[in-house]
Amino acid sequence: MPLYSSSIPVKNSMREKHWLNEELDELKQQVIDATSLWRTVGCPRGDTINRSRLQCKYRCKFAIKQAIMNADQQFNEHIFNYFSSKNDDEF
């Protein structure tokens, strides 16, 4: 291991996106597939392929937002429970 690798901070993408799960991966893959199909047919704007692509995209975005909100709520509940279970008298 090089010397500089221990001194330069590196972002860990899994730590930043701890809310990712298999369902979101599947939705993301559906968006990728729909977009590649849309591009192969010439990127039509008013076609059913485009509507399907946009629906996949919006469904994925909504699911990501929900996952982030759920993760934040669980974290806040965990912190609240941790601090409310502290014994103030012994402090």
Order of alpha helices (4+ residues) and beta strands (2+ residues): alpha-alpha-alpha
